[in-house]
Amino acid sequence: MNPVTLLPFIVLIGAMFLMTRSAKKKQAAAAAMRNEMQPGTGVRTIGGMYATVKELHDDTVLLEVAPGVHAVYAKNAIGAVLDDAEYNRIVHGDDPELDVDGAVVPDDASSLTEADDAKTDLVKKTDSDEDVDAEAADDKKSDGKADGEADAK
């Protein structure tokens, strides 16, 4: 037999071997993650529910979904074991300690500009300001166009 005709079969077998090997590694990592669960650990199920582990059994785990609410799940239904800080951040909304020495980033870009024009929008308009706005509106209407009309070509 010609080795060139065997080459596609060899490549196909090699690709199948590599795919099954990576799948087995993922399964082993998931099993190791499930084995490190202990009572009191925060977990996320494959359905996206966050809970605390109360009891471990051979194939099942008792989860506390809410205070006083318990549910029995299969160990295979545990999608991730979370560390305490991440679990508290997600479930309870606890913010991690802010770095005081780090730079403070503003929430919006308007605080980065130093123009005083943006600040005058917040000031209550006086009667003289309303007269100026009314004159500007009259100038716009004098173009012969009503509101909502566009230039037709």
C-alpha positions as CSV (number, residue, x, y, z in Angstrom):
1,M,0.0,0.0,0.0
2,N,1.1,3.5,-0.8
3,P,1.9,5.6,2.4
4,V,0.2,8.6,0.8
5,T,-3.2,6.8,0.8
6,L,-2.8,6.0,4.5
7,L,-1.9,9.6,5.4
8,P,-5.5,10.9,5.7
9,F,-6.5,8.0,8.0
10,I,-3.4,8.7,10.2
11,V,-4.3,12.4,10.5
12,L,-7.9,11.6,11.2
13,I,-7.0,9.1,14.0
14,G,-4.5,11.6,15.5
15,A,-7.2,14.4,15.5
16,M,-9.7,12.1,17.2
17,F,-7.0,11.1,19.8
18,L,-6.3,14.8,20.6
19,M,-10.0,15.7,20.9
20,T,-10.8,12.8,23.3
21,R,-7.7,13.6,25.3
22,S,-8.8,17.3,25.9
23,A,-12.3,16.2,26.7
24,K,-11.0,13.7,29.3
25,K,-8.8,16.5,30.8
26,K,-11.9,18.7,31.1
27,Q,-13.9,16.0,32.8
28,A,-11.1,15.3,35.2
29,A,-10.8,19.0,36.1
30,A,-14.6,19.2,36.7
31,A,-14.5,16.1,38.9
32,A,-11.6,17.5,40.9
33,M,-13.5,20.8,41.3
34,R,-16.6,18.9,42.6
35,N,-14.5,16.9,45.0
36,E,-13.1,20.0,46.6
37,M,-16.6,21.1,47.7
38,Q,-17.1,21.3,51.5
39,P,-20.0,22.4,53.6
40,G,-20.2,26.2,53.6
41,T,-18.8,26.6,50.1
42,G,-20.6,28.8,47.6
43,V,-21.5,27.1,44.3
44,R,-23.2,27.9,41.0
45,T,-25.3,25.1,39.4
46,I,-25.3,24.4,35.6
47,G,-28.7,26.2,35.6
48,G,-27.1,29.4,36.9
49,M,-28.5,29.2,40.5
50,Y,-26.2,30.3,43.3
51,A,-26.3,28.4,46.6
52,T,-24.3,27.3,49.6
53,V,-23.3,23.7,50.2
54,K,-24.9,22.2,53.4
55,E,-24.2,18.5,53.1
56,L,-22.3,16.2,50.8
57,H,-23.3,12.6,49.9
58,D,-21.9,10.1,47.4
59,D,-23.7,11.3,44.3
60,T,-25.8,14.2,45.7
61,V,-25.3,17.4,47.5
62,L,-27.7,19.4,49.7
63,L,-27.8,23.1,48.8
64,E,-29.2,26.0,50.7
65,V,-30.8,28.1,48.0
66,A,-32.1,30.8,50.4
67,P,-32.1,31.0,54.2
68,G,-34.1,28.0,55.3
69,V,-34.7,26.7,51.8
70,H,-32.8,23.5,51.0
71,A,-32.7,21.5,47.7
72,V,-31.0,18.2,46.8
73,Y,-28.9,18.3,43.6
74,A,-26.7,15.8,41.8
75,K,-23.0,16.5,42.1
76,N,-22.9,16.6,38.3
77,A,-25.2,19.6,38.4
78,I,-22.6,21.8,40.1
79,G,-21.1,24.0,37.4
80,A,-18.6,25.9,39.5
81,V,-17.2,26.1,43.0
82,L,-16.7,29.7,44.0
83,D,-14.4,31.2,46.5
84,D,-15.9,33.2,49.4
85,A,-15.1,36.7,48.0
86,E,-16.6,36.0,44.6
87,Y,-19.7,34.3,46.0
88,N,-20.3,37.2,48.4
89,R,-19.8,39.7,45.6
90,I,-22.3,38.0,43.3
91,V,-25.0,36.9,45.8
92,H,-24.8,39.6,48.5
93,G,-23.5,42.5,46.3
94,D,-20.5,43.0,48.5
95,D,-17.9,45.2,46.9
96,P,-14.2,44.3,47.3
97,E,-12.1,46.8,49.3
98,L,-11.4,49.8,47.1
99,D,-7.7,50.6,46.5
100,V,-7.3,54.0,48.2
101,D,-3.9,54.7,46.6
102,G,-5.1,53.9,43.1
103,A,-6.4,56.5,40.6
104,V,-10.0,57.5,40.8
105,V,-11.8,57.2,37.5
106,P,-14.9,59.4,37.1
107,D,-18.2,57.9,36.1
108,D,-18.8,60.2,33.2
109,A,-16.8,62.3,30.8
110,S,-18.4,65.6,31.8
111,S,-16.4,65.8,35.0
112,L,-13.2,65.7,32.8
113,T,-14.1,68.9,30.9
114,E,-13.5,72.3,32.5
115,A,-15.9,74.3,30.4
116,D,-18.3,76.5,32.4
117,D,-20.9,76.3,29.6
118,A,-22.0,72.8,30.7
119,K,-22.5,74.0,34.3
120,T,-24.9,76.8,33.2
121,D,-27.5,74.2,32.1
122,L,-28.1,73.4,35.7
123,V,-28.9,76.9,36.7
124,K,-32.5,78.1,36.8
125,K,-33.4,80.3,33.9
126,T,-34.3,83.9,34.6
127,D,-36.8,86.0,32.6
128,S,-34.1,87.7,30.6
129,D,-32.7,84.3,29.5
130,E,-36.2,83.2,28.4
131,D,-36.5,86.4,26.3
132,V,-33.2,85.6,24.5
133,D,-34.3,82.0,23.9
134,A,-37.6,83.3,22.5
135,E,-35.8,85.7,20.1
136,A,-33.6,82.9,18.9
137,A,-36.6,80.7,18.2
138,D,-38.3,83.5,16.2
139,D,-35.2,83.9,14.1
140,K,-35.3,80.2,13.2
141,K,-39.0,80.4,12.2
142,S,-38.4,83.4,10.0
143,D,-36.7,81.1,7.5
144,G,-40.1,80.3,6.1
145,K,-40.1,76.7,7.4
146,A,-42.5,75.3,10.0
147,D,-41.4,72.8,12.6
148,G,-40.7,69.4,11.2
149,E,-40.3,70.6,7.6
150,A,-37.2,69.6,5.8
151,D,-35.5,70.8,2.6
152,A,-36.9,68.9,-0.3
153,K,-34.7,68.4,-3.3
